[in-house]
Amino acid sequence: MTAAGAGVALALALTGCGGSGDDGRSSAPSSAAEEFGVVTIAEDGVQEVTLRTQDDFVFTPDRFTVAPGEVRLTVVNAAEEMTHNLEFDEGAGPEPIGAGIDFLAPGQEMTIDFTVTVPGDHPFTCTFHTRQGQVGTMTVRG
Protein backbone atom coordinates (compact mmCIF):
# COMPACT_ATOMS: atom_id res chain seq x y z
CA MET A 1 0.00 0.00 0.00
CA THR A 2 1.36 3.42 -0.92
CA ALA A 3 1.67 6.20 1.63
CA ALA A 4 -1.22 8.03 -0.06
CA GLY A 5 -3.35 4.88 0.04
CA ALA A 6 -2.55 4.38 3.71
CA GLY A 7 -3.58 7.99 4.41
CA VAL A 8 -6.91 7.53 2.64
CA ALA A 9 -7.51 4.25 4.48
CA LEU A 10 -6.74 5.98 7.79
CA ALA A 11 -9.09 8.86 6.99
CA LEU A 12 -11.84 6.41 6.04
CA ALA A 13 -11.32 4.47 9.26
CA LEU A 14 -11.53 7.64 11.32
CA THR A 15 -14.65 8.94 9.61
CA GLY A 16 -16.36 5.64 8.83
CA CYS A 17 -18.39 5.54 12.02
CA GLY A 18 -19.13 9.24 12.03
CA GLY A 19 -21.91 9.04 9.46
CA SER A 20 -20.60 12.14 7.70
CA GLY A 21 -21.22 10.66 4.26
CA ASP A 22 -17.69 11.60 3.18
CA ASP A 23 -16.34 9.24 0.52
CA GLY A 24 -12.68 9.69 1.59
CA ARG A 25 -11.65 11.81 -1.42
CA SER A 26 -9.81 15.11 -1.27
CA SER A 27 -11.92 16.60 1.53
CA ALA A 28 -11.51 13.62 3.90
CA PRO A 29 -8.26 14.75 5.57
CA SER A 30 -9.67 18.19 6.45
CA SER A 31 -12.95 16.77 7.80
CA ALA A 32 -11.05 14.13 9.76
CA ALA A 33 -8.74 16.83 11.16
CA GLU A 34 -11.76 18.74 12.46
CA GLU A 35 -12.70 15.69 14.53
CA PHE A 36 -9.37 15.54 16.36
CA GLY A 37 -9.81 16.73 19.94
CA VAL A 38 -13.61 16.69 19.85
CA VAL A 39 -14.92 14.83 22.89
CA THR A 40 -17.94 12.69 22.11
CA ILE A 41 -19.93 10.22 24.17
CA ALA A 42 -19.93 6.63 22.92
CA GLU A 43 -22.96 4.35 23.10
CA ASP A 44 -21.47 2.78 26.23
CA GLY A 45 -21.31 6.22 27.92
CA VAL A 46 -17.53 6.58 27.73
CA GLN A 47 -16.08 9.94 26.67
CA GLU A 48 -14.06 9.48 23.48
CA VAL A 49 -11.39 11.75 22.04
CA THR A 50 -8.80 11.30 19.29
CA LEU A 51 -5.46 13.09 19.01
CA ARG A 52 -3.05 13.07 16.09
CA THR A 53 0.71 13.27 16.03
CA GLN A 54 3.06 13.35 13.09
CA ASP A 55 6.60 14.43 12.15
CA ASP A 56 6.20 17.97 13.56
CA PHE A 57 6.58 17.29 17.33
CA VAL A 58 3.04 18.29 18.31
CA PHE A 59 -0.16 16.66 19.45
CA THR A 60 -3.19 17.89 17.50
CA PRO A 61 -4.82 19.30 19.45
CA ASP A 62 -2.48 19.75 22.39
CA ARG A 63 -5.40 20.38 24.82
CA PHE A 64 -8.74 18.72 25.43
CA THR A 65 -11.31 18.83 28.22
CA VAL A 66 -13.33 15.97 29.72
CA ALA A 67 -15.72 15.52 32.63
CA PRO A 68 -14.80 13.27 35.55
CA GLY A 69 -15.41 9.65 34.58
CA GLU A 70 -14.30 7.15 31.98
CA VAL A 71 -12.26 8.29 28.97
CA ARG A 72 -11.29 6.45 25.78
CA LEU A 73 -8.30 8.18 24.18
CA THR A 74 -7.10 7.27 20.68
CA VAL A 75 -3.79 8.56 19.36
CA VAL A 76 -3.16 8.39 15.61
CA ASN A 77 0.46 8.60 14.48
CA ALA A 78 0.26 10.15 11.01
CA ALA A 79 4.05 10.50 10.90
CA GLU A 80 5.99 9.13 7.98
CA GLU A 81 9.20 8.60 9.95
CA MET A 82 8.84 9.21 13.70
CA THR A 83 7.68 6.96 16.46
CA HIS A 84 5.83 8.55 19.35
CA ASN A 85 4.29 7.73 22.70
CA LEU A 86 2.00 9.40 25.20
CA GLU A 87 2.64 9.47 28.92
CA PHE A 88 0.70 11.40 31.55
CA ASP A 89 2.80 13.18 34.17
CA GLU A 90 2.81 11.53 37.58
CA GLY A 91 0.26 12.76 40.04
CA ALA A 92 -3.49 12.69 40.38
CA GLY A 93 -4.22 11.97 36.74
CA PRO A 94 -5.69 8.98 34.93
CA GLU A 95 -6.35 5.70 36.69
CA PRO A 96 -4.89 3.18 36.39
CA ILE A 97 -1.71 5.05 37.22
CA GLY A 98 0.67 4.83 34.30
CA ALA A 99 -2.09 4.86 31.69
CA GLY A 100 -0.49 5.79 28.41
CA ILE A 101 0.86 4.51 25.13
CA ASP A 102 4.39 3.11 25.23
CA PHE A 103 5.18 3.01 21.50
CA LEU A 104 3.34 4.18 18.40
CA ALA A 105 5.00 3.45 15.06
CA PRO A 106 4.39 5.61 11.97
CA GLY A 107 0.92 4.94 10.58
CA GLN A 108 -0.22 3.18 13.75
CA GLU A 109 -3.03 4.17 16.10
CA MET A 110 -3.79 2.96 19.60
CA THR A 111 -6.66 3.40 22.02
CA ILE A 112 -6.48 3.37 25.81
CA ASP A 113 -9.25 3.49 28.42
CA PHE A 114 -8.85 5.14 31.80
CA THR A 115 -10.78 6.92 34.53
CA VAL A 116 -10.28 10.49 35.74
CA THR A 117 -11.67 11.80 39.01
CA VAL A 118 -9.47 14.73 40.01
CA PRO A 119 -10.45 18.08 38.44
CA GLY A 120 -7.71 20.24 36.97
CA ASP A 121 -4.99 20.10 34.35
CA HIS A 122 -3.20 16.82 33.72
CA PRO A 123 -0.14 17.24 31.47
CA PHE A 124 0.98 14.57 29.02
CA THR A 125 4.03 14.28 26.80
CA CYS A 126 5.71 12.24 24.12
CA THR A 127 8.73 11.24 26.17
CA PHE A 128 10.73 10.68 22.97
CA HIS A 129 10.29 14.36 22.03
CA THR A 130 9.88 16.30 25.27
CA ARG A 131 12.90 18.47 24.42
CA GLN A 132 11.24 19.42 21.13
CA GLY A 133 8.14 20.54 23.04
CA GLN A 134 5.75 17.68 22.27
CA VAL A 135 3.48 18.14 25.26
CA GLY A 136 -0.22 18.58 25.92
CA THR A 137 -2.83 18.94 28.64
CA MET A 138 -6.00 17.07 29.48
CA THR A 139 -8.29 19.24 31.63
CA VAL A 140 -10.85 17.53 33.86
CA ARG A 141 -13.79 19.81 34.63
CA GLY A 142 -14.57 20.41 38.27
MOHU-V375003 format. One record per residue. N is the residue number from 1. RES is the residue in one small letter. PSI is psi in whole degrees, -180 to 180 (none if undefined). Layout:
{{N	RES	PSI} {N	RES	PSI}}
This chain:
{{1	m	133} {2	t	165} {3	a	-39} {4	a	-41} {5	g	-38} {6	a	-38} {7	g	-42} {8	v	-42} {9	a	-41} {10	l	-44} {11	a	-40} {12	l	-40} {13	a	-38} {14	l	-31} {15	t	-8} {16	g	-37} {17	c	-6} {18	g	-13} {19	g	26} {20	s	-16} {21	g	3} {22	d	136} {23	d	7} {24	g	8} {25	r	-155} {26	s	-28} {27	s	-9} {28	a	-46} {29	p	-40} {30	s	-39} {31	s	-36} {32	a	-39} {33	a	-34} {34	e	-23} {35	e	-17} {36	f	131} {37	g	-8} {38	v	122} {39	v	123} {40	t	167} {41	i	122} {42	a	167} {43	e	-30} {44	d	6} {45	g	-1} {46	v	137} {47	q	131} {48	e	140} {49	v	145} {50	t	134} {51	l	155} {52	r	147} {53	t	156} {54	q	-150} {55	d	13} {56	d	11} {57	f	36} {58	v	154} {59	f	137} {60	t	113} {61	p	172} {62	d	3} {63	r	142} {64	f	159} {65	t	134} {66	v	165} {67	a	160} {68	p	141} {69	g	-158} {70	e	140} {71	v	139} {72	r	110} {73	l	125} {74	t	134} {75	v	126} {76	v	122} {77	n	98} {78	a	11} {79	a	152} {80	e	-25} {81	e	-32} {82	m	141} {83	t	154} {84	h	173} {85	n	179} {86	l	122} {87	e	129} {88	f	143} {89	d	151} {90	e	151} {91	g	-153} {92	a	56} {93	g	-139} {94	p	148} {95	e	133} {96	p	151} {97	i	138} {98	g	5} {99	a	131} {100	g	-173} {101	i	118} {102	d	-37} {103	f	128} {104	l	105} {105	a	161} {106	p	134} {107	g	-4} {108	q	154} {109	e	153} {110	m	146} {111	t	136} {112	i	150} {113	d	138} {114	f	171} {115	t	141} {116	v	137} {117	t	-21} {118	v	116} {119	p	152} {120	g	-172} {121	d	134} {122	h	100} {123	p	149} {124	f	161} {125	t	159} {126	c	108} {127	t	-18} {128	f	-25} {129	h	32} {130	t	-42} {131	r	-26} {132	q	2} {133	g	20} {134	q	86} {135	v	165} {136	g	180} {137	t	131} {138	m	124} {139	t	131} {140	v	121} {141	r	147} {142	g	none}}
